[in-house]
Amino acid sequence: MGESLPWLLFDTWRAKRLGWAGIEERQRVRLAEIVAFARAHSPYYRELYQGLPDRIEDPKLLPVTDKKKLMAHFDDWCTDRTITLDKVRAFTSNLNLIGEPFMEKYTTVTTSGTTGTQGLFIVDERTLRVTNAIALRWITSWFNLWDLVKIIAGGFRMAMICAFGGHYAEITAATRMRKGSKLRAKLIQAFPVDMPMNRLAPELNRFQPAIVAPYASTGAMLASEQEAGRLNIHPVAMILSAEGLPIPEYERIAKSLNTKVRYSYAASECMFISGNCKENWLHVNADWVIFEPVDENYNPVPPGVMSHTMLLTNLANRTQPIIRYDIGDRIMVRPDLCPCGNPLQAIRMQGRTADVLKFNKENGDEVIIPALVLELDVIAGIERSQVVQTSETGLRIRLRLTPDADADYIWQMVEAQVRHLLKQQGLSHVTVERAQEPPEQSPGGKYRTVIPLG
């Protein structure tokens, strides 16, 4: 039976029922397998792991990698020795090939490069089978029988709102799902994330999707449109991706659209990291993912403490191994068992390590302000905010407001809040500028709450 989809479905079901000891055993075996495979078939990992024990079951024995290092050694990183960076770049530069198989057997996913280095990732069939099995595990935990009946009654119509213009994960998935069937192409519609809301809302009103799958920031904007009466849809579920939101925002989206809101934390490097539960915690699929919350020196941080970053190991992808990879996101592991009953470890995610503001006080001391404390979107009348560091002593604030908002009044509140924060940090000399342009998306269609200097 090997690792067929039925076997993977049974294995993912069994993993949750074996408890944490059974999941740890899976991690040890699968880590040893993927490290051995990487050593045997990837020149990059063969050199990186020189001098290490023959069998590795503890990730802490391994050196750390990151996107910049792996992309710099792309040809030696891939275990399929026929894959080259030039081939992948030529393939992904052709937008007509989105969703098509690369070299007749792989899926390609690109990142927008907002953190400085664009990622080009190869997803093999084994990884896709694992992803599908875990997706079904999410679906059975997210939806009950009545939800499925309502989705069927809604004609299975799904609206995917995502970035076009690249081989990004969401548009690639949408294209693959639509391909090869006129019926699926009719029931699954993809809308560009940069479509103006005065055009997107009428399109969704016409389509009446049973499931809406947007980026989280777009989901919040759709909730505002529904509250204003310009959007009139009744989805059974809103499945959010990309950016995280404050917990009250998820609750607002659910209330305004009278829908179930579900979301996941995933990445192009690993598309099945975690999914949320009814308690609004993200449960890591630890039978196929090893995650290590660490400080700035890559030392482990205990549960209940927010990490500086996270080291990720994707235990499924053997073609382009992601092993002890600094993904740049800060997470906190829940120190006790989640009340939802899921034995998989629960986390909260705070965002990219790079998404922080760094200033110097007038005495030279460095001050770091994380994106979390600059979430201005909770102020009534603001749909989306973006804080841009323009210089060593300057901030520029971009705002998108609701149509009925008093722009001058809201700016007074925003400016007062930001200046108060800066004063508390000893940064009264930092200037705060009101931008005329709205918040800007990255090429991948995502919004960053904070854009650091440079």
Number of C-alpha atoms within 10 A of each C-alpha: 7 7 12 12 17 13 13 19 20 11 16 20 15 13 21 18 14 11 13 16 10 14 21 15 13 17 22 16 14 21 25 18 17 22 24 16 17 23 19 12 18 22 18 18 22 18 11 15 17 10 8 10 9 11 12 19 17 11 21 13 12 15 11 16 17 16 21 13 13 21 17 12 14 19 19 22 25 25 21 14 13 9 19 14 16 10 12 18 12 9 19 19 13 12 13 12 16 26 23 19 13 19 12 7 10 17 23 23 24 21 20 18 13 15 16 11 14 14 18 23 25 23 23 18 16 16 22 18 18 23 20 17 23 24 17 15 17 20 14 12 14 18 14 10 9 9 14 15 12 15 19 12 11 17 13 17 22 25 24 24 25 27 26 20 16 21 29 24 22 23 23 22 17 21 18 16 14 18 14 10 10 9 10 15 17 11 17 20 19 20 17 16 20 16 13 9 16 11 9 18 19 15 14 18 14 11 16 19 26 23 23 25 22 25 24 23 20 24 24 23 18 25 22 22 20 18 16 14 9 15 21 18 20 19 22 22 24 27 18 25 22 19 20 19 18 12 10 10 18 22 14 16 23 19 14 17 23 16 17 20 24 22 25 23 22 15 14 18 25 22 20 26 24 25 25 21 21 13 10 19 23 24 23 24 23 23 22 25 21 22 21 23 24 22 16 11 8 17 13 16 17 14 16 14 15 19 25 22 26 26 24 26 27 26 26 25 22 24 25 23 26 26 25 22 22 21 19 19 19 21 24 22 23 18 13 10 12 19 11 11 9 15 18 21 19 24 24 19 19 22 20 21 18 18 21 21 20 15 23 16 15 11 7 8 9 10 15 11 16 19 22 15 10 19 17 21 21 13 13 11 19 21 22 25 25 25 25 23 21 17 14 13 16 15 22 17 24 20 25 20 18 17 13 8 13 11 15 9 10 17 15 10 13 22 15 13 14 18 18 14 16 19 13 10 14 17 18 15 14 18 15 21 15 13 15 11 10 14 20 18 15 13 16 21 21 22 21 23 25 23 21 19 16 8
